[in-house]
Amino acid sequence: MALLAKRVRKNWGLYVLISPVIAFFILFEYVPMYGVQIAFKNFVAVKGIWGSPWAGFKHFERFFASYYFWRLMKNTLGIGVYQLLVGFPVPILLALAVNEVRSKKFSRFVQTVTYAPHFLSTVVMVGLLMIFLSPQTGLLNKAIVLFGGEPIPFLTEPAWFKTVYVFSGIWQQMGWSSIIYLAALTGIDQQLHEAARVDGASRLQRIWHINLPGIMPTIIVLLILQIGSIVGVGFEKVYLMQNSLNMPASDVISTNVYRSGILGAQYSYSAAVGLFNSVINFILLVTVNRIARKVSETSLW
């Protein structure tokens, strides 16, 4: 304790600087967590959170026994894993490719074109999808018909939902996500490339043996973060793309929480479902972080 007090006195300026951040997290991230207890209560609005009677794990058991439980898990995990397998490598490949472009003008053009979709709101992006993928007037379906195919109802056919969701996300975010990899690439010592050129290494060999190992710690950290949110498929985009026809493939935990919690006023049940989702993500994050630390000595903590 005395040692801690001595350290605080010695570095009091740093503690003053970080205190607003700590206060922000305590007030807006940790204090609201007291509301999590409604997942274990039968919430009654007139009695409030503290006054409502305890219900134990009743709402969790109801969710596990629900007819929709396996459909929600299958869709949520399916989208999360699909997004990880297909979407995660794309920004890395884009950053490696842009880094190899010698023309600065062309490099800036590619970066601008790939960054721009990030600034579109989700509502605008889903609106564009509806226009381009329309079976009657959509550009993609017109091209399919031109080559002799039949129009595909991309937004109403359940089999296409995950593909449209994942690839539209890649189109929107790959440029923005590649920024951090480009930043990591600029930190690689250019003398390594010069030495490799002298030894006769080709461009692909230099990418494989110098660039990729150089940005590997960044890749591992971002991979851990993405796996840690694999069950946390966002609500907004799924909800906007959702309709009664693609519901078997588009119903995920977050949309179920919205329907049962906000529309159905089942606050305790929806809180239990949301808490279950968060616990799964937390377990995945801790597990993957531990594995990464043992395998590569790179981890979040």
Summary of the structure (lengths in Angstrom):
residues: 301
radius of gyration: 24.3
end to end distance: 24.3
largest distance: 80.3
contacts: 834
relative contact order: 0.12
helix: 76%
strand: 1%
